[in-house]
Amino acid sequence: MVRRYFGTDGIRGRANRVITPELALRVGQAAGLAFKNGDHRHRVLIGKDTRLSGYMIETALVAGFTSVGMDVLLTGPIPTPAVGVLSRSMRADLGVMISASHNPFDDNGIKLFGPDGFKLSDEVELKIEELLDSDLTKKLAKSTDLGRAKRIDGVQDRYIEFAKHTLPKALDFEGLRVVIDCANGAAYRVAPGALWELGADVVSIGVEPDGFNINKDCGSTDLAAVCRKVREMRADLGIALDGDADRVIIVDERGHVVDGDQLLAVIAESWKEDGRLQKPGVVATVMSNLGLERYLDGLGLELIRTPVGDRYVLEHMRRHGYNIGGEQSGHIILTDYSTTGDGFVAALQVLAVITRQGKPASEVCHRFEPLPQVLKNVRYQSGKPLENAGVRSAIASAEKKLGRGGRLIVRPSGTEPVIRVMGEGDDKALVEAAVDDVVEALAEVAA
């Protein structure tokens, strides 16, 4: 069945154009009906990031959920992973995060979590889509059974305590100067607060949200500000979160960037030494660098690859029993603690390794030399460019050119009309030539 609403990470689009109040109301009704099971008072927990449109979408969702008889708990701005954790710990029937993650402020989205704190399966999302397109009039609650809504206090403090408890009790960050960039997003209160409570000397940037500046010139997708601040303050480390704090990029004391692949290597090796790996391997996506695969192999660990998207990483982890996974972009999933990617908890794990080893971040966090990797995007208007005979021929030719020592990944984006072409191998010039050949073929079809 073709999806009309859900993408790889919930429902996402331009606020008040794609993500309208009408759609949000119907999502509340449909999701509420899908998760009503039994005669108890059902309730849903709703968090959000700092986008201006969050108020509009939150209000519409409240109307939808209460109209089908669900009580609503409103948290205000909290990280996406906090919604997963709190939905489970507070015994909610459903959790909702209003966010478009790392996108600009004028986008927004709706992410749904089940009572177990995990994002919904394809089957459940399809069930909700069927309800969205049906007549729900006769399924609404009676006047006496309507839900209530209230704002709840203390959720930020609960998340801070949760994050701190992912570390050993005796460990603190006394003596470490840490720059934290919260992208003017959902973690702007909790992340600096938790670091300070753990003893760090905290320098905070991206903590003045105004509804419009989320992810703007800051955060994990624009690292210039945090790199500059680390060097200016002579900090030991920089942490850059995205708008909803489910991904993280680290900056070492020299101002050099440490991506998700390096972070996976750091955490995996540390957990292997501590005997904490449930299985001898790490789950990542097809986009992770071959350097990571070779490094893990040297540790006796396997790199298992999935399609792009943290949901596919998590599905494989749960199905096969792995407890570390993630993406090069900084989605790090540690199922010992979280039900989804948690950028801040991942950063704490890296800080713990730095603290225990007593070495600078530049030494701890750069575990391998990445192979040359080239990524280019081709925007298209309509149709299915990857089915074109000329494009398929160019892909086959490029794969042959790269040989067994390289990789070529050509895939459509899950969130926008773009084809992503990624190549990697030991010879950068060869990789660039292979990628350019495919991009040229795609551009002719997309024009």
C-alpha positions, -999 to 999 in steps of 0.1 A, spaced: 0 0 0 13 34 -10 17 59 19 0 92 16 11 108 49 39 90 67 75 92 56 106 77 70 101 97 103 65 105 109 45 131 89 65 161 78 61 192 55 57 229 53 37 242 83 2 255 74 6 242 38 12 204 43 10 202 81 -23 221 85 -45 224 116 -71 202 97 -45 175 92 -32 176 127 -68 174 141 -75 143 120 -41 127 130 -51 132 166 -85 116 160 -71 87 139 -41 79 162 -63 82 192 -88 57 178 -60 34 168 -46 33 203 -79 31 223 -80 -3 238 -101 -11 268 -123 9 292 -96 28 311 -91 66 307 -67 68 278 -40 95 276 -15 109 252 17 128 260 25 156 235 59 173 233 73 198 208 103 217 198 105 255 195 90 263 161 64 290 159 40 266 142 42 242 172 15 262 190 -10 258 161 -3 221 156 -4 213 193 -38 230 197 -52 210 167 -38 177 180 -54 184 214 -88 190 197 -84 157 178 -74 135 207 -99 150 232 -127 146 206 -121 108 206 -120 106 244 -83 108 251 -68 129 279 -38 150 268 -6 158 288 13 188 273 50 190 282 61 221 263 96 219 246 114 187 252 137 165 231 122 138 209 138 110 229 123 124 261 88 118 246 97 81 240 111 77 276 82 96 293 55 79 273 66 46 287 74 57 322 42 77 326 21 48 311 7 69 283 -12 51 256 6 72 229 33 98 226 36 126 201 65 148 192 58 180 171 90 186 153 107 186 119 140 177 135 169 194 116 147 212 90 142 250 89 116 266 111 89 268 85 87 230 83 71 210 110 61 174 116 43 149 138 61 118 152 42 91 170 53 67 197 35 37 211 30 29 248 64 11 248 81 43 239 91 31 204 81 47 171 52 30 153 56 1 130 47 3 93 15 -17 100 3 7 127 11 37 105 -9 22 76 -38 16 100 -38 53 110 -36 63 74 -67 43 66 -85 61 95 -73 94 83 -90 89 49 -122 76 64 -153 93 78 -147 95 116 -179 113 125 -196 83 140 -164 73 159 -161 105 179 -167 103 217 -200 111 234 -203 145 250 -198 129 284 -167 110 273 -146 138 259 -110 140 270 -93 167 291 -60 185 284 -35 199 309 1 211 310 24 192 332 54 204 351 87 188 359 92 168 326 125 187 319 138 177 353 127 141 348 146 139 315 177 155 331 177 129 358 172 101 332 202 114 312 224 116 342 216 81 352 230 67 320 264 74 335 281 55 364 273 72 398 309 81 406 315 97 372 314 135 368 328 161 344 346 183 369 373 202 351 359 198 316 349 229 297 321 220 273 304 241 246 268 229 240 249 241 209 212 234 213 202 247 178 177 270 195 156 238 197 140 214 221 170 208 243 178 244 251 170 240 288 177 204 296 212 198 279 230 228 295 213 220 329 223 184 329 260 192 319 262 218 347 248 193 373 274 168 362 302 193 371 312 206 337 321 242 330 293 249 304 293 274 276 259 274 260 250 287 225 218 282 205 197 285 236 176 316 227 147 302 206 123 328 192 101 305 170 121 313 139 157 305 146 157 268 152 186 252 133 194 286 118 232 291 116 236 267 145 232 231 156 244 198 141 237 208 105 256 241 107 288 236 128 306 269 121 293 285 154 302 256 177 336 251 161 343 289 165 332 289 201 352 258 210 384 275 198 375 309 213 368 294 248 396 269 246 370 242 254 377 205 258 348 196 236 318 209 216 284 192 214 260 202 186 225 189 188 198 193 162 163 209 166 147 180 184 180 167 199 178 132 185 211 136 167 245 149 177 278 159 162 309 164 183 337 190 179 371 183 194 393 208 212 409 218 179 376 226 163 376 195 141 343 177 135 336 142 147 306 126 129 283 98 138 305 71 124 334 81 147 310 83 177 297 48 170 334 35 170 341 53 203 311 39 221 313 5 206 349 0 216 342 13 251 312 -10 256 331 -40 242 359 -34 268 333 -32 295 315 -63 283 283 -43 276 277 -53 240 247 -76 237 261 -88 204 295 -84 187 285 -57 163 270 -23 154 240 -16 132 244 14 108 231 23 74 245 20 39 258 55 42 283 48 70 319 50 59 339 19 49 365 32 74 341 24 102 335 -11 89 372 -18 86 379 -4 121 352 -24 138 364 -55 119 398 -50 136 380 -51 169 363 -83 161 330 -65 156 306 -66 126 290 -37 109 255 -45 99 240 -21 73 204 -12 68 186 13 45 189 49 54 167 60 83 170 55 120 138 35 121 154 8 100 185 8 122 163 4 153 141 -23 137 172 -44 130 186 -38 165 153 -49 181 148 -79 159 184 -92 162 194 -81 197 220 -54 191 222 -25 216 243 0 196 233 15 163 232 48 144 238 69 114 267 90 101 245 121 105 246 116 143 215 96 151 230 73 178 206 47 193 216 30 225 187 7 234 201 1 269 187 36 276 165 50 249 138 39 225 151 62 197 181 83 187 192 104 217 219 129 208 225 141 243 228 107 259 252 97 231 273 128 239 274 118 275 287 84 266 316 100 246 323 124 275 325 95 298 352 78 276 372 111 275 369 115 312 380 79 320 409 79 296 421 114 306 430 122 270 419 150 247 389 146 225 410 148 193 428 116 204 397 98 218 372 106 191 392 101 158 394 63 157 399 58 120 407 77 88 375 79 67 377 67 31 370 95 6 333 98 3 314 120 -22 277 128 -19 258 148 -44 220 155 -48 200 158 -79 166 175 -76 138 163 -99 103 175 -106 83 143 -110 84 107 -122 109 79 -112 143 89 -126 159 57 -112 139 36 -136 153 53 -167 174 30 -188 202 56 -192 204 61 -155 205 24 -148 233 20 -173 253 49 -157 249 33 -123 261 -1 -135 291 15 -152 300 35 -121 298 4 -99 322 -14 -123 345 16 -122 347 16 -84 352 -22 -82 352 -43 -51 371 -18 -30 344 9 -34 307 15 -29 280 34 -48 247 42 -32 219 58 -53 187 64 -35 157 88 -34 154 110 -3 126 101 20 117 137 28 121 157 -5 122 152 -43 159 145 -44 181 116 -56 211 112 -34 243 98 -51 270 86 -27 303 70 -37 333 60 -17 366 42 -21 404 45 -16 409 67 -47 391 100 -43 395 110 -80 379 77 -91 351 81 -67 343 117 -78 343 106 -115 319 77 -108 295 99 -89 297 127 -115 288 101 -142 256 91 -124 247 127 -115 250 137 -151 227 109 -162 202 118 -136 203 155 -144 194 148 -180 163 129 -169 153 154 -142 156 185 -164 
